[in-house]
Amino acid sequence: MKRIISWLGVAALAVTLLAGPGTAADKDDPAKYGTKLTEAKQVFTELMTSADKKVPQKLLDNAKCIVVIPDMVKGAVGFGARWGSGVMSCRGAQGWSAPIFVSLKGGSWGLQIGAEKTDLVLFFMNEKGAHSLVTKSKFTLGGNATIAAGPLGRSGEAATDLNLNAEIYSYAKSKGLFAGISLEGASLRPNAKANQIYYGKAISPDQVLFASKAPTTVPPEAQDFLSVLPR
């Protein structure tokens, strides 16, 4: 037990060090979250414009919600820890909803060591999983909803011609390249504090995502992020 606790502490330290020292931009102000939206737009644009491997069109056409988490941190010394924050929007009759902020946490066990940052994109293929995310106190990828590594390229297009069996498909960019990734066991949830700070008041993620009730006039960074999502 002591050894496990020690590894947990080292993994957490690796994550903290990789995240870097705090700066004035780390203060809880709207500008910090506006920057997060700008980073999310860049990550999604890079995924969509990948030269050699494309996300299958059928997956883009049928996605109900999209989560983008720039710079998810993964650190490990025996026990691995993942942490990240990002944004989420859902598709409705009037287009994509105003984005809300979300956080992701998770762990893994195995022969692993080191730390890295990864950009992450999740496609929710039905509203069931997305509704669970905003209504449950804890939403576990692979538990509350099936998750699979997202297909890429011509083989991925062929694989999705028949059906989309998973509820969530995930993509990650590490070392400059996107690939499918498995995130079984990670927990994803709305970030109430971030949403309140960015929009200036407490909001209902369920109302924003599924009832198209934007909390205020959608700020420019949020509009820019929505502009790159699939039509």
mmCIF file of the C-alpha atoms, coordinates in Angstrom:
data_MODEL
# 
_entry.id   MODEL 
# 
loop_
_atom_site.group_PDB 
_atom_site.id 
_atom_site.type_symbol 
_atom_site.label_atom_id 
_atom_site.label_alt_id 
_atom_site.label_comp_id 
_atom_site.label_asym_id 
_atom_site.label_entity_id 
_atom_site.label_seq_id 
_atom_site.pdbx_PDB_ins_code 
_atom_site.Cartn_x 
_atom_site.Cartn_y 
_atom_site.Cartn_z 
_atom_site.occupancy 
_atom_site.B_iso_or_equiv 
_atom_site.pdbx_formal_charge 
_atom_site.auth_seq_id 
_atom_site.auth_comp_id 
_atom_site.auth_asym_id 
_atom_site.auth_atom_id 
_atom_site.pdbx_PDB_model_num 
ATOM 1   C CA . MET A 1 1   ? 0.000   0.000  0.000   1.00 0.00 ? 1   MET A CA 1 
ATOM 2   C CA . LYS A 1 2   ? 2.817   2.427  0.875   1.00 0.00 ? 2   LYS A CA 1 
ATOM 3   C CA . ARG A 1 3   ? 4.468   1.685  -2.477  1.00 0.00 ? 3   ARG A CA 1 
ATOM 4   C CA . ILE A 1 4   ? 1.233   2.441  -4.334  1.00 0.00 ? 4   ILE A CA 1 
ATOM 5   C CA . ILE A 1 5   ? 0.805   5.711  -2.445  1.00 0.00 ? 5   ILE A CA 1 
ATOM 6   C CA . SER A 1 6   ? 4.418   6.615  -3.273  1.00 0.00 ? 6   SER A CA 1 
ATOM 7   C CA . TRP A 1 7   ? 3.882   5.968  -6.972  1.00 0.00 ? 7   TRP A CA 1 
ATOM 8   C CA . LEU A 1 8   ? 0.699   8.015  -6.898  1.00 0.00 ? 8   LEU A CA 1 
ATOM 9   C CA . GLY A 1 9   ? 2.622   10.910 -5.394  1.00 0.00 ? 9   GLY A CA 1 
ATOM 10  C CA . VAL A 1 10  ? 5.394   10.700 -7.992  1.00 0.00 ? 10  VAL A CA 1 
ATOM 11  C CA . ALA A 1 11  ? 2.885   10.501 -10.840 1.00 0.00 ? 11  ALA A CA 1 
ATOM 12  C CA . ALA A 1 12  ? 1.056   13.542 -9.472  1.00 0.00 ? 12  ALA A CA 1 
ATOM 13  C CA . LEU A 1 13  ? 4.371   15.388 -9.186  1.00 0.00 ? 13  LEU A CA 1 
ATOM 14  C CA . ALA A 1 14  ? 5.182   14.549 -12.812 1.00 0.00 ? 14  ALA A CA 1 
ATOM 15  C CA . VAL A 1 15  ? 1.856   15.973 -13.899 1.00 0.00 ? 15  VAL A CA 1 
ATOM 16  C CA . THR A 1 16  ? 2.408   19.128 -11.834 1.00 0.00 ? 16  THR A CA 1 
ATOM 17  C CA . LEU A 1 17  ? 5.908   19.705 -13.191 1.00 0.00 ? 17  LEU A CA 1 
ATOM 18  C CA . LEU A 1 18  ? 4.820   19.140 -16.787 1.00 0.00 ? 18  LEU A CA 1 
ATOM 19  C CA . ALA A 1 19  ? 1.967   21.589 -16.367 1.00 0.00 ? 19  ALA A CA 1 
ATOM 20  C CA . GLY A 1 20  ? 4.540   24.249 -15.567 1.00 0.00 ? 20  GLY A CA 1 
ATOM 21  C CA . PRO A 1 21  ? 4.688   27.079 -13.010 1.00 0.00 ? 21  PRO A CA 1 
ATOM 22  C CA . GLY A 1 22  ? 1.695   29.290 -12.363 1.00 0.00 ? 22  GLY A CA 1 
ATOM 23  C CA . THR A 1 23  ? 1.444   32.676 -14.054 1.00 0.00 ? 23  THR A CA 1 
ATOM 24  C CA . ALA A 1 24  ? -0.827  35.675 -13.915 1.00 0.00 ? 24  ALA A CA 1 
ATOM 25  C CA . ALA A 1 25  ? -2.911  34.024 -16.655 1.00 0.00 ? 25  ALA A CA 1 
ATOM 26  C CA . ASP A 1 26  ? -3.690  31.180 -14.238 1.00 0.00 ? 26  ASP A CA 1 
ATOM 27  C CA . LYS A 1 27  ? -5.904  33.450 -12.143 1.00 0.00 ? 27  LYS A CA 1 
ATOM 28  C CA . ASP A 1 28  ? -9.582  32.654 -12.379 1.00 0.00 ? 28  ASP A CA 1 
ATOM 29  C CA . ASP A 1 29  ? -10.693 35.340 -14.810 1.00 0.00 ? 29  ASP A CA 1 
ATOM 30  C CA . PRO A 1 30  ? -12.654 35.117 -18.065 1.00 0.00 ? 30  PRO A CA 1 
ATOM 31  C CA . ALA A 1 31  ? -9.545  35.723 -20.199 1.00 0.00 ? 31  ALA A CA 1 
ATOM 32  C CA . LYS A 1 32  ? -8.045  32.435 -19.006 1.00 0.00 ? 32  LYS A CA 1 
ATOM 33  C CA . TYR A 1 33  ? -11.046 30.521 -20.305 1.00 0.00 ? 33  TYR A CA 1 
ATOM 34  C CA . GLY A 1 34  ? -11.164 32.547 -23.490 1.00 0.00 ? 34  GLY A CA 1 
ATOM 35  C CA . THR A 1 35  ? -7.619  31.330 -24.128 1.00 0.00 ? 35  THR A CA 1 
ATOM 36  C CA . LYS A 1 36  ? -8.771  27.756 -23.523 1.00 0.00 ? 36  LYS A CA 1 
ATOM 37  C CA . LEU A 1 37  ? -11.432 28.171 -26.230 1.00 0.00 ? 37  LEU A CA 1 
ATOM 38  C CA . THR A 1 38  ? -8.848  29.561 -28.653 1.00 0.00 ? 38  THR A CA 1 
ATOM 39  C CA . GLU A 1 39  ? -6.596  26.570 -27.966 1.00 0.00 ? 39  GLU A CA 1 
ATOM 40  C CA . ALA A 1 40  ? -9.540  24.183 -28.452 1.00 0.00 ? 40  ALA A CA 1 
ATOM 41  C CA . LYS A 1 41  ? -10.305 25.772 -31.826 1.00 0.00 ? 41  LYS A CA 1 
ATOM 42  C CA . GLN A 1 42  ? -6.685  25.241 -32.895 1.00 0.00 ? 42  GLN A CA 1 
ATOM 43  C CA . VAL A 1 43  ? -6.682  21.588 -31.794 1.00 0.00 ? 43  VAL A CA 1 
ATOM 44  C CA . PHE A 1 44  ? -9.908  20.798 -33.636 1.00 0.00 ? 44  PHE A CA 1 
ATOM 45  C CA . THR A 1 45  ? -8.741  22.615 -36.771 1.00 0.00 ? 45  THR A CA 1 
ATOM 46  C CA . GLU A 1 46  ? -5.522  20.598 -36.773 1.00 0.00 ? 46  GLU A CA 1 
ATOM 47  C CA . LEU A 1 47  ? -7.484  17.348 -36.490 1.00 0.00 ? 47  LEU A CA 1 
ATOM 48  C CA . MET A 1 48  ? -9.736  18.345 -39.395 1.00 0.00 ? 48  MET A CA 1 
ATOM 49  C CA . THR A 1 49  ? -6.838  19.390 -41.635 1.00 0.00 ? 49  THR A CA 1 
ATOM 50  C CA . SER A 1 50  ? -4.529  16.451 -40.953 1.00 0.00 ? 50  SER A CA 1 
ATOM 51  C CA . ALA A 1 51  ? -2.889  15.822 -44.324 1.00 0.00 ? 51  ALA A CA 1 
ATOM 52  C CA . ASP A 1 52  ? -2.653  12.026 -44.402 1.00 0.00 ? 52  ASP A CA 1 
ATOM 53  C CA . LYS A 1 53  ? -5.429  10.808 -42.088 1.00 0.00 ? 53  LYS A CA 1 
ATOM 54  C CA . LYS A 1 54  ? -8.984  12.096 -41.973 1.00 0.00 ? 54  LYS A CA 1 
ATOM 55  C CA . VAL A 1 55  ? -11.825 11.623 -39.509 1.00 0.00 ? 55  VAL A CA 1 
ATOM 56  C CA . PRO A 1 56  ? -14.524 9.694  -41.453 1.00 0.00 ? 56  PRO A CA 1 
ATOM 57  C CA . GLN A 1 57  ? -17.238 11.978 -42.805 1.00 0.00 ? 57  GLN A CA 1 
ATOM 58  C CA . LYS A 1 58  ? -20.001 9.742  -41.464 1.00 0.00 ? 58  LYS A CA 1 
ATOM 59  C CA . LEU A 1 59  ? -18.638 10.174 -37.943 1.00 0.00 ? 59  LEU A CA 1 
ATOM 60  C CA . LEU A 1 60  ? -18.597 13.975 -38.364 1.00 0.00 ? 60  LEU A CA 1 
ATOM 61  C CA . ASP A 1 61  ? -22.115 14.009 -39.805 1.00 0.00 ? 61  ASP A CA 1 
ATOM 62  C CA . ASN A 1 62  ? -23.558 11.923 -36.969 1.00 0.00 ? 62  ASN A CA 1 
ATOM 63  C CA . ALA A 1 63  ? -21.713 13.356 -33.967 1.00 0.00 ? 63  ALA A CA 1 
ATOM 64  C CA . LYS A 1 64  ? -24.127 14.857 -31.423 1.00 0.00 ? 64  LYS A CA 1 
ATOM 65  C CA . CYS A 1 65  ? -21.559 16.477 -29.124 1.00 0.00 ? 65  CYS A CA 1 
ATOM 66  C CA . ILE A 1 66  ? -17.852 17.292 -29.301 1.00 0.00 ? 66  ILE A CA 1 
ATOM 67  C CA . VAL A 1 67  ? -15.364 17.706 -26.445 1.00 0.00 ? 67  VAL A CA 1 
ATOM 68  C CA . VAL A 1 68  ? -11.925 19.246 -27.037 1.00 0.00 ? 68  VAL A CA 1 
ATOM 69  C CA . ILE A 1 69  ? -9.278  19.137 -24.306 1.00 0.00 ? 69  ILE A CA 1 
ATOM 70  C CA . PRO A 1 70  ? -6.019  20.908 -25.227 1.00 0.00 ? 70  PRO A CA 1 
ATOM 71  C CA . ASP A 1 71  ? -2.863  19.825 -23.417 1.00 0.00 ? 71  ASP A CA 1 
ATOM 72  C CA . MET A 1 72  ? -4.192  16.908 -21.401 1.00 0.00 ? 72  MET A CA 1 
ATOM 73  C CA . VAL A 1 73  ? -1.334  15.985 -19.076 1.00 0.00 ? 73  VAL A CA 1 
ATOM 74  C CA . LYS A 1 74  ? -0.319  12.383 -18.502 1.00 0.00 ? 74  LYS A CA 1 
ATOM 75  C CA . GLY A 1 75  ? 2.321   11.465 -15.928 1.00 0.00 ? 75  GLY A CA 1 
ATOM 76  C CA . ALA A 1 76  ? 3.334   8.012  -14.746 1.00 0.00 ? 76  ALA A CA 1 
ATOM 77  C CA . VAL A 1 77  ? 5.741   6.132  -12.537 1.00 0.00 ? 77  VAL A CA 1 
ATOM 78  C CA . GLY A 1 78  ? 4.122   2.702  -12.353 1.00 0.00 ? 78  GLY A CA 1 
ATOM 79  C CA . PHE A 1 79  ? 0.722   4.315  -11.780 1.00 0.00 ? 79  PHE A CA 1 
ATOM 80  C CA . GLY A 1 80  ? -0.438  6.780  -14.430 1.00 0.00 ? 80  GLY A CA 1 
ATOM 81  C CA . ALA A 1 81  ? -2.505  9.914  -13.908 1.00 0.00 ? 81  ALA A CA 1 
ATOM 82  C CA . ARG A 1 82  ? -4.333  11.960 -16.523 1.00 0.00 ? 82  ARG A CA 1 
ATOM 83  C CA . TRP A 1 83  ? -5.687  15.471 -16.072 1.00 0.00 ? 83  TRP A CA 1 
ATOM 84  C CA . GLY A 1 84  ? -7.100  18.016 -18.469 1.00 0.00 ? 84  GLY A CA 1 
ATOM 85  C CA . SER A 1 85  ? -9.648  20.758 -18.991 1.00 0.00 ? 85  SER A CA 1 
ATOM 86  C CA . GLY A 1 86  ? -11.459 21.781 -22.126 1.00 0.00 ? 86  GLY A CA 1 
ATOM 87  C CA . VAL A 1 87  ? -14.777 22.647 -23.741 1.00 0.00 ? 87  VAL A CA 1 
ATOM 88  C CA . MET A 1 88  ? -17.901 20.867 -24.973 1.00 0.00 ? 88  MET A CA 1 
ATOM 89  C CA . SER A 1 89  ? -20.680 21.744 -27.427 1.00 0.00 ? 89  SER A CA 1 
ATOM 90  C CA . CYS A 1 90  ? -23.711 19.759 -28.628 1.00 0.00 ? 90  CYS A CA 1 
ATOM 91  C CA . ARG A 1 91  ? -25.553 19.854 -31.940 1.00 0.00 ? 91  ARG A CA 1 
ATOM 92  C CA . GLY A 1 92  ? -29.241 20.733 -32.056 1.00 0.00 ? 92  GLY A CA 1 
ATOM 93  C CA . ALA A 1 93  ? -31.853 21.956 -34.496 1.00 0.00 ? 93  ALA A CA 1 
ATOM 94  C CA . GLN A 1 94  ? -30.385 25.470 -34.317 1.00 0.00 ? 94  GLN A CA 1 
ATOM 95  C CA . GLY A 1 95  ? -26.777 24.356 -34.736 1.00 0.00 ? 95  GLY A CA 1 
ATOM 96  C CA . TRP A 1 96  ? -24.049 23.949 -32.132 1.00 0.00 ? 96  TRP A CA 1 
ATOM 97  C CA . SER A 1 97  ? -24.747 25.074 -28.580 1.00 0.00 ? 97  SER A CA 1 
ATOM 98  C CA . ALA A 1 98  ? -22.724 27.618 -26.660 1.00 0.00 ? 98  ALA A CA 1 
ATOM 99  C CA . PRO A 1 99  ? -19.703 25.759 -25.269 1.00 0.00 ? 99  PRO A CA 1 
ATOM 100 C CA . ILE A 1 100 ? -19.383 24.755 -21.637 1.00 0.00 ? 100 ILE A CA 1 
ATOM 101 C CA . PHE A 1 101 ? -16.156 23.966 -19.798 1.00 0.00 ? 101 PHE A CA 1 
ATOM 102 C CA . VAL A 1 102 ? -15.369 20.413 -18.679 1.00 0.00 ? 102 VAL A CA 1 
ATOM 103 C CA . SER A 1 103 ? -12.579 18.601 -16.836 1.00 0.00 ? 103 SER A CA 1 
ATOM 104 C CA . LEU A 1 104 ? -11.159 15.105 -17.239 1.00 0.00 ? 104 LEU A CA 1 
ATOM 105 C CA . LYS A 1 105 ? -9.344  12.978 -14.670 1.00 0.00 ? 105 LYS A CA 1 
ATOM 106 C CA . GLY A 1 106 ? -8.246  9.368  -14.752 1.00 0.00 ? 106 GLY A CA 1 
ATOM 107 C CA . GLY A 1 107 ? -5.603  6.801  -13.956 1.00 0.00 ? 107 GLY A CA 1 
ATOM 108 C CA . SER A 1 108 ? -4.029  3.662  -15.373 1.00 0.00 ? 108 SER A CA 1 
ATOM 109 C CA . TRP A 1 109 ? -1.860  0.840  -14.113 1.00 0.00 ? 109 TRP A CA 1 
ATOM 110 C CA . GLY A 1 110 ? 1.036   -0.906 -15.812 1.00 0.00 ? 110 GLY A CA 1 
ATOM 111 C CA . LEU A 1 111 ? 4.701   -0.702 -16.729 1.00 0.00 ? 111 LEU A CA 1 
ATOM 112 C CA . GLN A 1 112 ? 4.946   3.002  -17.530 1.00 0.00 ? 112 GLN A CA 1 
ATOM 113 C CA . ILE A 1 113 ? 7.119   5.963  -16.694 1.00 0.00 ? 113 ILE A CA 1 
ATOM 114 C CA . GLY A 1 114 ? 7.403   9.563  -17.830 1.00 0.00 ? 114 GLY A CA 1 
ATOM 115 C CA . ALA A 1 115 ? 5.130   12.496 -18.604 1.00 0.00 ? 115 ALA A CA 1 
ATOM 116 C CA . GLU A 1 116 ? 3.673   14.103 -21.700 1.00 0.00 ? 116 GLU A CA 1 
ATOM 117 C CA . LYS A 1 117 ? 1.008   16.486 -22.972 1.00 0.00 ? 117 LYS A CA 1 
ATOM 118 C CA . THR A 1 118 ? -1.672  15.351 -25.382 1.00 0.00 ? 118 THR A CA 1 
ATOM 119 C CA . ASP A 1 119 ? -4.446  17.163 -27.241 1.00 0.00 ? 119 ASP A CA 1 
ATOM 120 C CA . LEU A 1 120 ? -7.716  15.234 -27.005 1.00 0.00 ? 120 LEU A CA 1 
ATOM 121 C CA . VAL A 1 121 ? -10.953 15.292 -29.052 1.00 0.00 ? 121 VAL A CA 1 
ATOM 122 C CA . LEU A 1 122 ? -14.054 13.247 -28.158 1.00 0.00 ? 122 LEU A CA 1 
ATOM 123 C CA . PHE A 1 123 ? -17.061 12.699 -30.427 1.00 0.00 ? 123 PHE A CA 1 
ATOM 124 C CA . PHE A 1 124 ? -20.318 11.732 -28.665 1.00 0.00 ? 124 PHE A CA 1 
ATOM 125 C CA . MET A 1 125 ? -22.464 9.797  -31.134 1.00 0.00 ? 125 MET A CA 1 
ATOM 126 C CA . ASN A 1 126 ? -25.744 10.014 -29.196 1.00 0.00 ? 126 ASN A CA 1 
ATOM 127 C CA . GLU A 1 127 ? -27.271 12.317 -26.615 1.00 0.00 ? 127 GLU A CA 1 
ATOM 128 C CA . LYS A 1 128 ? -27.628 9.568  -24.014 1.00 0.00 ? 128 LYS A CA 1 
ATOM 129 C CA . GLY A 1 129 ? -23.979 9.685  -23.009 1.00 0.00 ? 129 GLY A CA 1 
ATOM 130 C CA . ALA A 1 130 ? -23.856 13.471 -23.164 1.00 0.00 ? 130 ALA A CA 1 
ATOM 131 C CA . HIS A 1 131 ? -26.971 13.779 -20.973 1.00 0.00 ? 131 HIS A CA 1 
ATOM 132 C CA . SER A 1 132 ? -25.367 11.402 -18.464 1.00 0.00 ? 132 SER A CA 1 
ATOM 133 C CA . LEU A 1 133 ? -22.304 13.620 -18.371 1.00 0.00 ? 133 LEU A CA 1 
ATOM 134 C CA . VAL A 1 134 ? -24.263 16.667 -17.232 1.00 0.00 ? 134 VAL A CA 1 
ATOM 135 C CA . THR A 1 135 ? -26.791 14.920 -14.969 1.00 0.00 ? 135 THR A CA 1 
ATOM 136 C CA . LYS A 1 136 ? -24.610 12.433 -13.051 1.00 0.00 ? 136 LYS A CA 1 
ATOM 137 C CA . SER A 1 137 ? -22.175 13.418 -10.319 1.00 0.00 ? 137 SER A CA 1 
ATOM 138 C CA . LYS A 1 138 ? -19.546 11.259 -12.026 1.00 0.00 ? 138 LYS A CA 1 
ATOM 139 C CA . PHE A 1 139 ? -19.415 10.196 -15.671 1.00 0.00 ? 139 PHE A CA 1 
ATOM 140 C CA . THR A 1 140 ? -16.925 7.430  -16.463 1.00 0.00 ? 140 THR A CA 1 
ATOM 141 C CA . LEU A 1 141 ? -15.710 6.813  -19.995 1.00 0.00 ? 141 LEU A CA 1 
ATOM 142 C CA . GLY A 1 142 ? -16.222 3.145  -20.765 1.00 0.00 ? 142 GLY A CA 1 
ATOM 143 C CA . GLY A 1 143 ? -18.562 2.815  -17.783 1.00 0.00 ? 143 GLY A CA 1 
ATOM 144 C CA . ASN A 1 144 ? -21.466 5.184  -18.396 1.00 0.00 ? 144 ASN A CA 1 
ATOM 145 C CA . ALA A 1 145 ? -20.821 5.110  -22.151 1.00 0.00 ? 145 ALA A CA 1 
ATOM 146 C CA . THR A 1 146 ? -18.783 2.877  -24.455 1.00 0.00 ? 146 THR A CA 1 
ATOM 147 C CA . ILE A 1 147 ? -15.672 4.559  -25.841 1.00 0.00 ? 147 ILE A CA 1 
ATOM 148 C CA . ALA A 1 148 ? -13.399 3.482  -28.693 1.00 0.00 ? 148 ALA A CA 1 
ATOM 149 C CA . ALA A 1 149 ? -10.325 4.806  -30.451 1.00 0.00 ? 149 ALA A CA 1 
ATOM 150 C CA . GLY A 1 150 ? -11.545 6.864  -33.387 1.00 0.00 ? 150 GLY A CA 1 
ATOM 151 C CA . PRO A 1 151 ? -10.957 5.542  -36.916 1.00 0.00 ? 151 PRO A CA 1 
ATOM 152 C CA . LEU A 1 152 ? -8.799  7.522  -39.342 1.00 0.00 ? 152 LEU A CA 1 
ATOM 153 C CA . GLY A 1 153 ? -8.120  7.530  -43.074 1.00 0.00 ? 153 GLY A CA 1 
ATOM 154 C CA . ARG A 1 154 ? -9.569  5.352  -45.822 1.00 0.00 ? 154 ARG A CA 1 
ATOM 155 C CA . SER A 1 155 ? -9.726  2.243  -43.644 1.00 0.00 ? 155 SER A CA 1 
ATOM 156 C CA . GLY A 1 156 ? -11.619 4.250  -41.028 1.00 0.00 ? 156 GLY A CA 1 
ATOM 157 C CA . GLU A 1 157 ? -14.056 5.515  -43.647 1.00 0.00 ? 157 GLU A CA 1 
ATOM 158 C CA . ALA A 1 158 ? -14.743 1.947  -44.745 1.00 0.00 ? 158 ALA A CA 1 
ATOM 159 C CA . ALA A 1 159 ? -15.160 0.782  -41.152 1.00 0.00 ? 159 ALA A CA 1 
ATOM 160 C CA . THR A 1 160 ? -17.820 3.393  -40.492 1.00 0.00 ? 160 THR A CA 1 
ATOM 161 C CA . ASP A 1 161 ? -19.793 2.798  -43.693 1.00 0.00 ? 161 ASP A CA 1 
ATOM 162 C CA . LEU A 1 162 ? -21.814 0.117  -41.888 1.00 0.00 ? 162 LEU A CA 1 
ATOM 163 C CA . ASN A 1 163 ? -22.470 1.460  -38.403 1.00 0.00 ? 163 ASN A CA 1 
ATOM 164 C CA . LEU A 1 164 ? -21.064 3.405  -35.470 1.00 0.00 ? 164 LEU A CA 1 
ATOM 165 C CA . ASN A 1 165 ? -21.151 0.981  -32.573 1.00 0.00 ? 165 ASN A CA 1 
ATOM 166 C CA . ALA A 1 166 ? -19.405 3.000  -29.888 1.00 0.00 ? 166 ALA A CA 1 
ATOM 167 C CA . GLU A 1 167 ? -21.118 5.871  -28.066 1.00 0.00 ? 167 GLU A CA 1 
ATOM 168 C CA . ILE A 1 168 ? -17.913 7.937  -27.965 1.00 0.00 ? 168 ILE A CA 1 
ATOM 169 C CA . TYR A 1 169 ? -14.917 8.036  -30.323 1.00 0.00 ? 169 TYR A CA 1 
ATOM 170 C CA . SER A 1 170 ? -11.640 9.554  -29.138 1.00 0.00 ? 170 SER A CA 1 
ATOM 171 C CA . TYR A 1 171 ? -8.623  11.058 -30.889 1.00 0.00 ? 171 TYR A CA 1 
ATOM 172 C CA . ALA A 1 172 ? -5.371  12.310 -29.399 1.00 0.00 ? 172 ALA A CA 1 
ATOM 173 C CA . LYS A 1 173 ? -2.421  14.229 -30.802 1.00 0.00 ? 173 LYS A CA 1 
ATOM 174 C CA . SER A 1 174 ? 0.964   13.328 -29.401 1.00 0.00 ? 174 SER A CA 1 
ATOM 175 C CA . LYS A 1 175 ? 4.280   14.313 -30.972 1.00 0.00 ? 175 LYS A CA 1 
ATOM 176 C CA . GLY A 1 176 ? 2.469   16.141 -33.741 1.00 0.00 ? 176 GLY A CA 1 
ATOM 177 C CA . LEU A 1 177 ? 0.320   13.254 -35.011 1.00 0.00 ? 177 LEU A CA 1 
ATOM 178 C CA . PHE A 1 178 ? -3.294  12.323 -34.340 1.00 0.00 ? 178 PHE A CA 1 
ATOM 179 C CA . ALA A 1 179 ? -4.306  8.750  -33.554 1.00 0.00 ? 179 ALA A CA 1 
ATOM 180 C CA . GLY A 1 180 ? -7.166  6.930  -31.876 1.00 0.00 ? 180 GLY A CA 1 
ATOM 181 C CA . ILE A 1 181 ? -6.795  6.539  -28.115 1.00 0.00 ? 181 ILE A CA 1 
ATOM 182 C CA . SER A 1 182 ? -8.515  4.512  -25.406 1.00 0.00 ? 182 SER A CA 1 
ATOM 183 C CA . LEU A 1 183 ? -9.580  6.346  -22.249 1.00 0.00 ? 183 LEU A CA 1 
ATOM 184 C CA . GLU A 1 184 ? -11.367 3.584  -20.345 1.00 0.00 ? 184 GLU A CA 1 
ATOM 185 C CA . GLY A 1 185 ? -11.994 4.573  -16.740 1.00 0.00 ? 185 GLY A CA 1 
ATOM 186 C CA . ALA A 1 186 ? -11.338 8.312  -17.041 1.00 0.00 ? 186 ALA A CA 1 
ATOM 187 C CA . SER A 1 187 ? -14.004 10.588 -15.560 1.00 0.00 ? 187 SER A CA 1 
ATOM 188 C CA . LEU A 1 188 ? -15.403 13.598 -17.379 1.00 0.00 ? 188 LEU A CA 1 
ATOM 189 C CA . ARG A 1 189 ? -17.594 16.270 -15.817 1.00 0.00 ? 189 ARG A CA 1 
ATOM 190 C CA . PRO A 1 190 ? -18.710 19.902 -16.272 1.00 0.00 ? 190 PRO A CA 1 
ATOM 191 C CA . ASN A 1 191 ? -16.515 22.522 -14.624 1.00 0.00 ? 191 ASN A CA 1 
ATOM 192 C CA . ALA A 1 192 ? -19.085 24.643 -12.767 1.00 0.00 ? 192 ALA A CA 1 
ATOM 193 C CA . LYS A 1 193 ? -16.516 27.157 -11.512 1.00 0.00 ? 193 LYS A CA 1 
ATOM 194 C CA . ALA A 1 194 ? -15.045 27.782 -14.963 1.00 0.00 ? 194 ALA A CA 1 
ATOM 195 C CA . ASN A 1 195 ? -18.499 28.154 -16.518 1.00 0.00 ? 195 ASN A CA 1 
ATOM 196 C CA . GLN A 1 196 ? -19.565 30.681 -13.888 1.00 0.00 ? 196 GLN A CA 1 
ATOM 197 C CA . ILE A 1 197 ? -16.407 32.748 -14.261 1.00 0.00 ? 197 ILE A CA 1 
ATOM 198 C CA . TYR A 1 198 ? -16.488 32.802 -18.062 1.00 0.00 ? 198 TYR A CA 1 
ATOM 199 C CA . TYR A 1 199 ? -20.194 33.544 -18.448 1.00 0.00 ? 199 TYR A CA 1 
ATOM 200 C CA . GLY A 1 200 ? -20.476 35.738 -15.367 1.00 0.00 ? 200 GLY A CA 1 
ATOM 201 C CA . LYS A 1 201 ? -23.144 33.652 -13.623 1.00 0.00 ? 201 LYS A CA 1 
ATOM 202 C CA . ALA A 1 202 ? -24.006 30.086 -12.705 1.00 0.00 ? 202 ALA A CA 1 
ATOM 203 C CA . ILE A 1 203 ? -25.353 28.101 -15.671 1.00 0.00 ? 203 ILE A CA 1 
ATOM 204 C CA . SER A 1 204 ? -27.149 24.817 -16.252 1.00 0.00 ? 204 SER A CA 1 
ATOM 205 C CA . PRO A 1 205 ? -25.007 22.678 -18.603 1.00 0.00 ? 205 PRO A CA 1 
ATOM 206 C CA . ASP A 1 206 ? -28.080 20.663 -19.542 1.00 0.00 ? 206 ASP A CA 1 
ATOM 207 C CA . GLN A 1 207 ? -29.996 23.788 -20.571 1.00 0.00 ? 207 GLN A CA 1 
ATOM 208 C CA . VAL A 1 208 ? -27.071 25.240 -22.507 1.00 0.00 ? 208 VAL A CA 1 
ATOM 209 C CA . LEU A 1 209 ? -26.160 22.041 -24.370 1.00 0.00 ? 209 LEU A CA 1 
ATOM 210 C CA . PHE A 1 210 ? -29.592 20.595 -25.106 1.00 0.00 ? 210 PHE A CA 1 
ATOM 211 C CA . ALA A 1 211 ? -32.085 23.465 -24.908 1.00 0.00 ? 211 ALA A CA 1 
ATOM 212 C CA . SER A 1 212 ? -29.977 26.032 -26.802 1.00 0.00 ? 212 SER A CA 1 
ATOM 213 C CA . LYS A 1 213 ? -30.278 28.455 -23.889 1.00 0.00 ? 213 LYS A CA 1 
ATOM 214 C CA . ALA A 1 214 ? -27.061 30.437 -24.049 1.00 0.00 ? 214 ALA A CA 1 
ATOM 215 C CA . PRO A 1 215 ? -26.294 32.028 -20.660 1.00 0.00 ? 215 PRO A CA 1 
ATOM 216 C CA . THR A 1 216 ? -25.404 35.411 -22.208 1.00 0.00 ? 216 THR A CA 1 
ATOM 217 C CA . THR A 1 217 ? -24.330 36.763 -25.552 1.00 0.00 ? 217 THR A CA 1 
ATOM 218 C CA . VAL A 1 218 ? -21.791 34.191 -26.713 1.00 0.00 ? 218 VAL A CA 1 
ATOM 219 C CA . PRO A 1 219 ? -18.302 35.771 -26.381 1.00 0.00 ? 219 PRO A CA 1 
ATOM 220 C CA . PRO A 1 220 ? -16.051 36.059 -29.478 1.00 0.00 ? 220 PRO A CA 1 
ATOM 221 C CA . GLU A 1 221 ? -13.707 33.192 -28.513 1.00 0.00 ? 221 GLU A CA 1 
ATOM 222 C CA . ALA A 1 222 ? -16.678 30.865 -28.091 1.00 0.00 ? 222 ALA A CA 1 
ATOM 223 C CA . GLN A 1 223 ? -18.087 31.911 -31.468 1.00 0.00 ? 223 GLN A CA 1 
ATOM 224 C CA . ASP A 1 224 ? -14.704 31.268 -33.092 1.00 0.00 ? 224 ASP A CA 1 
ATOM 225 C CA . PHE A 1 225 ? -14.590 27.776 -31.597 1.00 0.00 ? 225 PHE A CA 1 
ATOM 226 C CA . LEU A 1 226 ? -18.094 26.963 -32.826 1.00 0.00 ? 226 LEU A CA 1 
ATOM 227 C CA . SER A 1 227 ? -17.212 28.170 -36.318 1.00 0.00 ? 227 SER A CA 1 
ATOM 228 C CA . VAL A 1 228 ? -14.818 25.261 -36.924 1.00 0.00 ? 228 VAL A CA 1 
ATOM 229 C CA . LEU A 1 229 ? -17.201 22.488 -35.833 1.00 0.00 ? 229 LEU A CA 1 
ATOM 230 C CA . PRO A 1 230 ? -18.741 20.315 -38.603 1.00 0.00 ? 230 PRO A CA 1 
ATOM 231 C CA . ARG A 1 231 ? -21.903 21.571 -40.325 1.00 0.00 ? 231 ARG A CA 1 
# 
